[in-house]
Amino acid sequence: MVDFAQAWKTGKGSKTDRISFASPELLWKVLTAKRWELLKALCGAGPVTIREAARRVGRDVKAVHTDLSALLCAGVLIRTESGQVEFPYEAVKVEFLLQAGCTQAG
């Protein structure tokens, strides 16, 4: 998480930047299908306005604003000094581990 914080402060991503979620459920709560669509549209695009982000995905500005706010709060996006939003990465790799759990009948 330290690498991500540094990338967030400098606006420069590296190959080691990571964002972690406590559970797969939290991951899917933050990265909904519409928000994932936004990330794909912003990936490698540089800083954009909220209106431009909405135009890129063909959605209502207010709804996109809500989704961008959630992604900003989660630390997935950054806000530039000029107020634009940016996903400062050119690629995304999502990885999680699903393990079989032991359950005991009582």
CNS distance restraints for C-alpha pairs under 8 A (distance, minus, plus):
assign (resid   1 and name CA) (resid   5 and name CA) 6.26 0.50 0.50
assign (resid   1 and name CA) (resid  17 and name CA) 7.62 0.50 0.50
assign (resid   1 and name CA) (resid  18 and name CA) 6.28 0.50 0.50
assign (resid   1 and name CA) (resid  19 and name CA) 6.52 0.50 0.50
assign (resid   1 and name CA) (resid  20 and name CA) 7.50 0.50 0.50
assign (resid   2 and name CA) (resid   6 and name CA) 6.25 0.50 0.50
assign (resid   3 and name CA) (resid   7 and name CA) 6.20 0.50 0.50
assign (resid   3 and name CA) (resid  16 and name CA) 6.89 0.50 0.50
assign (resid   3 and name CA) (resid  17 and name CA) 5.43 0.50 0.50
assign (resid   3 and name CA) (resid  18 and name CA) 7.15 0.50 0.50
assign (resid   4 and name CA) (resid   8 and name CA) 6.00 0.50 0.50
assign (resid   4 and name CA) (resid  13 and name CA) 7.73 0.50 0.50
assign (resid   4 and name CA) (resid  17 and name CA) 4.89 0.50 0.50
assign (resid   4 and name CA) (resid  18 and name CA) 5.81 0.50 0.50
assign (resid   4 and name CA) (resid  19 and name CA) 6.85 0.50 0.50
assign (resid   5 and name CA) (resid   9 and name CA) 6.23 0.50 0.50
assign (resid   6 and name CA) (resid  10 and name CA) 6.14 0.50 0.50
assign (resid   7 and name CA) (resid  11 and name CA) 5.35 0.50 0.50
assign (resid   7 and name CA) (resid  12 and name CA) 5.00 0.50 0.50
assign (resid   7 and name CA) (resid  13 and name CA) 5.07 0.50 0.50
assign (resid   7 and name CA) (resid  14 and name CA) 7.29 0.50 0.50
assign (resid   7 and name CA) (resid  17 and name CA) 7.21 0.50 0.50
assign (resid   8 and name CA) (resid  12 and name CA) 7.11 0.50 0.50
assign (resid   8 and name CA) (resid  13 and name CA) 7.73 0.50 0.50
assign (resid   8 and name CA) (resid  78 and name CA) 6.43 0.50 0.50
assign (resid  11 and name CA) (resid  78 and name CA) 7.67 0.50 0.50
assign (resid  11 and name CA) (resid  88 and name CA) 6.69 0.50 0.50
assign (resid  12 and name CA) (resid  88 and name CA) 6.69 0.50 0.50
assign (resid  13 and name CA) (resid  17 and name CA) 6.43 0.50 0.50
assign (resid  13 and name CA) (resid  88 and name CA) 6.11 0.50 0.50
assign (resid  13 and name CA) (resid  89 and name CA) 6.14 0.50 0.50
assign (resid  19 and name CA) (resid  75 and name CA) 7.71 0.50 0.50
assign (resid  19 and name CA) (resid  76 and name CA) 7.27 0.50 0.50
assign (resid  21 and name CA) (resid  26 and name CA) 6.27 0.50 0.50
assign (resid  21 and name CA) (resid  27 and name CA) 5.69 0.50 0.50
assign (resid  22 and name CA) (resid  26 and name CA) 6.62 0.50 0.50
assign (resid  22 and name CA) (resid  27 and name CA) 7.79 0.50 0.50
assign (resid  23 and name CA) (resid  27 and name CA) 6.39 0.50 0.50
assign (resid  24 and name CA) (resid  28 and name CA) 6.26 0.50 0.50
assign (resid  24 and name CA) (resid  96 and name CA) 7.35 0.50 0.50
assign (resid  25 and name CA) (resid  29 and name CA) 6.11 0.50 0.50
assign (resid  26 and name CA) (resid  30 and name CA) 6.18 0.50 0.50
assign (resid  27 and name CA) (resid  31 and name CA) 5.86 0.50 0.50
assign (resid  28 and name CA) (resid  32 and name CA) 5.67 0.50 0.50
assign (resid  30 and name CA) (resid  35 and name CA) 7.79 0.50 0.50
assign (resid  30 and name CA) (resid  70 and name CA) 7.08 0.50 0.50
assign (resid  30 and name CA) (resid  71 and name CA) 7.05 0.50 0.50
assign (resid  30 and name CA) (resid  74 and name CA) 7.39 0.50 0.50
assign (resid  31 and name CA) (resid  35 and name CA) 5.54 0.50 0.50
assign (resid  31 and name CA) (resid  36 and name CA) 5.70 0.50 0.50
assign (resid  31 and name CA) (resid  71 and name CA) 7.93 0.50 0.50
assign (resid  32 and name CA) (resid  36 and name CA) 6.05 0.50 0.50
assign (resid  33 and name CA) (resid  37 and name CA) 6.21 0.50 0.50
assign (resid  34 and name CA) (resid  38 and name CA) 6.39 0.50 0.50
assign (resid  34 and name CA) (resid  67 and name CA) 7.83 0.50 0.50
assign (resid  35 and name CA) (resid  39 and name CA) 6.27 0.50 0.50
assign (resid  35 and name CA) (resid  67 and name CA) 6.05 0.50 0.50
assign (resid  35 and name CA) (resid  68 and name CA) 7.59 0.50 0.50
assign (resid  35 and name CA) (resid  71 and name CA) 7.66 0.50 0.50
assign (resid  36 and name CA) (resid  40 and name CA) 6.25 0.50 0.50
assign (resid  37 and name CA) (resid  41 and name CA) 6.32 0.50 0.50
assign (resid  37 and name CA) (resid  57 and name CA) 7.20 0.50 0.50
assign (resid  38 and name CA) (resid  42 and name CA) 6.14 0.50 0.50
assign (resid  38 and name CA) (resid  53 and name CA) 7.22 0.50 0.50
assign (resid  38 and name CA) (resid  57 and name CA) 6.61 0.50 0.50
assign (resid  39 and name CA) (resid  43 and name CA) 5.76 0.50 0.50
assign (resid  39 and name CA) (resid  87 and name CA) 6.99 0.50 0.50
assign (resid  41 and name CA) (resid  45 and name CA) 7.50 0.50 0.50
assign (resid  41 and name CA) (resid  53 and name CA) 7.48 0.50 0.50
assign (resid  41 and name CA) (resid  56 and name CA) 6.41 0.50 0.50
assign (resid  41 and name CA) (resid  57 and name CA) 6.79 0.50 0.50
assign (resid  42 and name CA) (resid  46 and name CA) 7.22 0.50 0.50
assign (resid  42 and name CA) (resid  53 and name CA) 7.25 0.50 0.50
assign (resid  42 and name CA) (resid  86 and name CA) 6.97 0.50 0.50
assign (resid  42 and name CA) (resid  87 and name CA) 5.87 0.50 0.50
assign (resid  43 and name CA) (resid  87 and name CA) 5.81 0.50 0.50
assign (resid  43 and name CA) (resid  88 and name CA) 7.15 0.50 0.50
assign (resid  43 and name CA) (resid  89 and name CA) 5.97 0.50 0.50
assign (resid  43 and name CA) (resid  90 and name CA) 5.37 0.50 0.50
assign (resid  43 and name CA) (resid  91 and name CA) 6.82 0.50 0.50
assign (resid  44 and name CA) (resid  87 and name CA) 7.04 0.50 0.50
assign (resid  44 and name CA) (resid  88 and name CA) 6.53 0.50 0.50
assign (resid  44 and name CA) (resid  89 and name CA) 5.71 0.50 0.50
assign (resid  44 and name CA) (resid  90 and name CA) 4.46 0.50 0.50
assign (resid  44 and name CA) (resid  91 and name CA) 7.70 0.50 0.50
assign (resid  45 and name CA) (resid  86 and name CA) 7.74 0.50 0.50
assign (resid  45 and name CA) (resid  87 and name CA) 7.66 0.50 0.50
assign (resid  46 and name CA) (resid  86 and name CA) 5.76 0.50 0.50
assign (resid  46 and name CA) (resid  87 and name CA) 6.97 0.50 0.50
assign (resid  46 and name CA) (resid  88 and name CA) 6.61 0.50 0.50
assign (resid  47 and name CA) (resid  80 and name CA) 7.17 0.50 0.50
assign (resid  47 and name CA) (resid  84 and name CA) 5.62 0.50 0.50
assign (resid  47 and name CA) (resid  85 and name CA) 5.40 0.50 0.50
assign (resid  47 and name CA) (resid  86 and name CA) 4.49 0.50 0.50
assign (resid  47 and name CA) (resid  87 and name CA) 7.56 0.50 0.50
assign (resid  48 and name CA) (resid  52 and name CA) 6.02 0.50 0.50
assign (resid  48 and name CA) (resid  53 and name CA) 6.44 0.50 0.50
assign (resid  48 and name CA) (resid  84 and name CA) 5.21 0.50 0.50
assign (resid  48 and name CA) (resid  85 and name CA) 5.56 0.50 0.50
assign (resid  48 and name CA) (resid  86 and name CA) 6.43 0.50 0.50
assign (resid  49 and name CA) (resid  53 and name CA) 6.25 0.50 0.50
assign (resid  49 and name CA) (resid  83 and name CA) 7.57 0.50 0.50
assign (resid  49 and name CA) (resid  84 and name CA) 4.77 0.50 0.50
assign (resid  49 and name CA) (resid  85 and name CA) 6.28 0.50 0.50
assign (resid  50 and name CA) (resid  54 and name CA) 6.22 0.50 0.50
assign (resid  50 and name CA) (resid  61 and name CA) 6.92 0.50 0.50
assign (resid  50 and name CA) (resid  64 and name CA) 7.17 0.50 0.50
assign (resid  50 and name CA) (resid  65 and name CA) 6.32 0.50 0.50
assign (resid  50 and name CA) (resid  68 and name CA) 7.88 0.50 0.50
assign (resid  50 and name CA) (resid  84 and name CA) 6.96 0.50 0.50
assign (resid  50 and name CA) (resid  85 and name CA) 7.09 0.50 0.50
assign (resid  51 and name CA) (resid  55 and name CA) 6.21 0.50 0.50
assign (resid  51 and name CA) (resid  61 and name CA) 5.84 0.50 0.50
assign (resid  52 and name CA) (resid  56 and name CA) 6.18 0.50 0.50
assign (resid  53 and name CA) (resid  57 and name CA) 6.60 0.50 0.50
assign (resid  53 and name CA) (resid  64 and name CA) 7.39 0.50 0.50
assign (resid  54 and name CA) (resid  58 and name CA) 5.82 0.50 0.50
assign (resid  54 and name CA) (resid  59 and name CA) 5.14 0.50 0.50
assign (resid  54 and name CA) (resid  60 and name CA) 6.19 0.50 0.50
assign (resid  54 and name CA) (resid  61 and name CA) 5.33 0.50 0.50
assign (resid  54 and name CA) (resid  64 and name CA) 5.74 0.50 0.50
assign (resid  55 and name CA) (resid  59 and name CA) 6.54 0.50 0.50
assign (resid  59 and name CA) (resid  63 and name CA) 7.21 0.50 0.50
assign (resid  59 and name CA) (resid  64 and name CA) 6.72 0.50 0.50
assign (resid  60 and name CA) (resid  64 and name CA) 6.26 0.50 0.50
assign (resid  61 and name CA) (resid  65 and name CA) 5.97 0.50 0.50
assign (resid  62 and name CA) (resid  66 and name CA) 6.37 0.50 0.50
assign (resid  63 and name CA) (resid  67 and name CA) 6.42 0.50 0.50
assign (resid  64 and name CA) (resid  68 and name CA) 5.96 0.50 0.50
assign (resid  65 and name CA) (resid  69 and name CA) 6.02 0.50 0.50
assign (resid  66 and name CA) (resid  70 and name CA) 6.42 0.50 0.50
assign (resid  67 and name CA) (resid  71 and name CA) 6.32 0.50 0.50
assign (resid  68 and name CA) (resid  72 and name CA) 6.03 0.50 0.50
assign (resid  68 and name CA) (resid  77 and name CA) 7.70 0.50 0.50
assign (resid  68 and name CA) (resid  85 and name CA) 7.98 0.50 0.50
assign (resid  69 and name CA) (resid  73 and name CA) 6.11 0.50 0.50
assign (resid  70 and name CA) (resid  74 and name CA) 6.20 0.50 0.50
assign (resid  71 and name CA) (resid  75 and name CA) 6.25 0.50 0.50
assign (resid  71 and name CA) (resid  76 and name CA) 5.21 0.50 0.50
assign (resid  71 and name CA) (resid  77 and name CA) 5.73 0.50 0.50
assign (resid  72 and name CA) (resid  76 and name CA) 5.84 0.50 0.50
assign (resid  72 and name CA) (resid  77 and name CA) 4.84 0.50 0.50
assign (resid  72 and name CA) (resid  78 and name CA) 6.04 0.50 0.50
assign (resid  72 and name CA) (resid  79 and name CA) 7.39 0.50 0.50
assign (resid  76 and name CA) (resid  87 and name CA) 7.19 0.50 0.50
assign (resid  77 and name CA) (resid  85 and name CA) 6.65 0.50 0.50
assign (resid  77 and name CA) (resid  86 and name CA) 5.68 0.50 0.50
assign (resid  77 and name CA) (resid  87 and name CA) 4.97 0.50 0.50
assign (resid  77 and name CA) (resid  88 and name CA) 7.51 0.50 0.50
assign (resid  78 and name CA) (resid  85 and name CA) 5.71 0.50 0.50
assign (resid  78 and name CA) (resid  86 and name CA) 5.31 0.50 0.50
assign (resid  78 and name CA) (resid  87 and name CA) 6.51 0.50 0.50
assign (resid  78 and name CA) (resid  88 and name CA) 7.69 0.50 0.50
assign (resid  79 and name CA) (resid  83 and name CA) 5.81 0.50 0.50
assign (resid  79 and name CA) (resid  84 and name CA) 5.60 0.50 0.50
assign (resid  79 and name CA) (resid  85 and name CA) 4.50 0.50 0.50
assign (resid  79 and name CA) (resid  86 and name CA) 6.24 0.50 0.50
assign (resid  80 and name CA) (resid  84 and name CA) 5.28 0.50 0.50
assign (resid  80 and name CA) (resid  85 and name CA) 6.08 0.50 0.50
assign (resid  80 and name CA) (resid  86 and name CA) 7.13 0.50 0.50
